[in-house]
Amino acid sequence: DQKKHKIFLFHLGDGLALAAGAGSVRVLAAPTNSVEGCCVTTTENAEHMTRVRLLDGDVGSELFLFSDGAWRLLYEKTHLRPEAQQLLLSGQTEELKRFFQQKKSTDDCSFVSVRIL
């Protein structure tokens, strides 16, 4: 909602939602455990695995949604890789795309970027 400066976030599955801006990267929604398969809207008890949040519009200047293959390349164990953080903060999505391509992952490494005006 641009007038109220609010962002509605609905997250389900093994992807990752991040916000970047003002010199930091923040996790908005972490992936669910996909050991027994990826949770989808028709999964039994999916409502217990969803994340629904109403965020202030000042969470950052850009929002990112990453597939499981993509976010696994952004992190080393529990820490965001410095080169990944730099790319996220720069807002250069073409460079981020090249970052994933250079990793030569067998996963799809997809992401969506939304710039907040």
C-alpha positions, 0 to 999 in steps of 0.5 A: 500500500503506497499511501500507508507505506505498508507491504504485505508479505505471504511466504510459504515454502523453502525460499527466502525473502530478504530486504536490502537497503541503508547498508544492511540486508534483513531476512523477512521470511526464512525457508521452511524445512523441506526434508519431507518435500516442499510445502505448497498451499495444498500441503496438509497443515500448510497454514502452520508453515506460512509466514504472513507479515505486514511490514512498514514500507521502510524495510529497505529499498529493495525486496528479494525472493529467492528459490532454495537453490539461489539462497543456498549460494548466497550463504555460507553456513549461517552467514551471508557471503560478503560478495552476495551482501555487496550485490544485494545492497548495490541493487545490480540485479544483472550482476546478481544473475551473473553471480548465480550463473558463475556458480554453475549450480544444478538448481534453478537459482531463480530470484525476484527483485522489487524496488521500493519507491 
